[in-house]
Amino acid sequence: MGIESLVIFLVIGAVAGWLAGLLVKGFGFGLVGNIVVGIVGAFIAGWLLPRVGLFIGGGIVGAIINATIGAVILLVLLKLVKR
């Protein structure tokens, strides 16, 4: 993995985490937390979405959408566990 790929990976994670924080009220983790939430969300979406038959296009926009869906799922689960 080159430095460019790593930067793109981190940017996608940050954007997805930020968007998920906006969609799920009450969660704001800062820059590093958003990156972590976005990256974990990308792994969740990469595992879950193909199993339910949902395929979103490729490219950076598709990666951000996938990671955001996964991050929202993660934040909702965290919210349920926190109660």
N, C-alpha and C positions, 0 to 999 in steps of 0.2 A: 504494500500500500504506500503510495507516494504521499508527499506532503500536501499536494493539491486535493487528493481524495480524502485525506484526514480533515482538512479545512472544510470541505463540502459536507462531510459527515457531521461535523460539529455544528455547522450552520443549519443544516436540516434539523438536527436535534434541538437546537435552540429555538428555531421558528416553531417547530411542532409543539414543544413544551410551552412556549409562550401562548400559542393559539389555544392549546388545551386548558391552560390556566384561565384564559378569558372565557372559554365555554363552560367550564366547571367553576362556579363561583366559590370564592373563599380559598383558593389555592394560588399562591404566588411564592415561588421558591428562589427568586433571583436568577441571575444568568447561569451559574453553574448548576443549580437545581433544575432549571428549565432544560438544560442540555441533557442532564441525566434522565429526566422524565421523558423527553423526546426520544432518546436513544432506546430506553427500555420500552417505550411505546412502539417504536419501530419493530423491535423484536416480537412484541406481543401481536402486532398487526400482521407481521410476516408469517407468524405461525397460525393465527386464528382466521384471518380473512380467506385464505385459499380453502380452508376446511369448510367454510359456510358457502363457498361458491362465489365470493365477491372478488372481482379482479379490477383494479384501478390501473389506468395506463402507466407507462413508464416515464422516465425522465425525472427531473427535479421536482416538478409540481406534483406528480404522482407519488413520489417518495414523501413529500411533505404531507400530502393528504393521508397516506397510509400511516405515517408516524403520528399524525395528529389523532386519527381514529384510535390507534393503540394507546396513546397517551391519555385520551379522554377515558377510555376503558380503565386504565390504571388509576386515574384520579378518582373515578366513581367508586372503584373497589376500595381505595384507601379511605374515601369518605364513609363508606359503609362500615368498614372495620373500625374506624375511629369513633363511631357512635357507640 
